[in-house]
Amino acid sequence: MYIMIYATVGIFLAIYAAGAVAYGDRGFLTLRTFVNMFIDNAYYGISAVGMTMVLITGGIDLSVGAVASLTGMFLAYGTAILHLHPAVCIAAALVMGVGLGLLMGWVIEYLNVPPFITTLTGMFLARGVCSLISRESINIQHSMIDALAGWKIYFMHSVNGKWVRIRPIAFINFNVILFLVMIIIGTYILQRTRFGRNIYAVGGNEQSARLMGLPVARTKILVYGFNGLCSVLAGISYALYVKSGWNLSLQGAELDVITCAVIGGTLLTGGVGSMIGTLFGVLLKSIIPALITFNGHLLSWWGKIATGALLLLFICIQRVVVSYSGRKRA
């Protein structure tokens, strides 16, 4: 596991150093640029926390982007059309997301339907409900949403005994705090709880876990339920980021979320992964658009190409590590 984390951190530092050499005089090394990578990708990171756990169990969830989009639609339609309080809309979204996750986990475990098919069905279901609610973009206008979206903690420094904002101005917002809190919670669950140990055991060898008497079924169902929770929180984060809901928002986000987890060192075959790796996976994915922006001459599609190359690189590294570990055990 640590080899994959070291690879992620090492490649991130190498790319960051290259960016510093190429664009350091343009502001690439400023704190503002660094924290913007968190701000612009927090919703991916929040969802990646749940996806990491799913991948560790040996599963996959393709519904995360659709569930996050449906959460935004709940918020937008509920506040703008039904005139409900955002807290009510968020509560309804939480019930929906966690309930759908638990249901998909139950279908995977007890009906023996492959995770790919089950969660693909969940994705179509969530997208369909989004379109039933509205096919138009709906602005979210409410004092609570405005307060959460506008909440910021500015970075300060001392000048002649007075605290002033650093220049260029840098801050973290509610989405960044939520992302970091979810990383901490995910780390605690995986490293400090019996449930976390069960997740690794199920992903490492499900048959052995059953023979050991571990609650495999309950573990898998709860993991998908927790992933549903993360999807809803990611949807809330994205709604605060754009302050609107749209039935086609976050299309393809499930692939970005999986990419963050995989380049963060989580094995697609299960049994290996960590939240610290996922954190650096999000940073590694987000640094590519930053470099393209500072370059100023490349099309944004180069970001997709570079991300795909990174994903392929890490899959190859995973295969090498798995093969080496297998030969070492033999």
Secondary structure, DSSP 8 states (H G I E B T S, - for coil): -HHHHHHHHHHHHHHHHHHHHHHGGGTTTSHHHHHHHHHTTHHHHHHHHHHHHHHHTT---S-HHHHHHHHHHHHHHHHHTS---HHHHHHHHHHHHHHHHHHHHHHHHHS---HHHHHHHHHHHHHHHHHHH-SS-EE---HHHHHHHH-EEE-EEEETTEEEE-SS--EEEHHHHHHHHHHHHHHHHHHHSHHHHHHHHHHH-HHHHHHTT--HHHHHHHHHHHHHHHHHHHHHHHHHHHSEE-TTTTTTHHHHHHHHHHHTT--TTSS---HHHHHHHHHHHHHHHHHHHHH-SS-THHHHHHHHHHHHHHHHHHHHHHHHHHHHH-
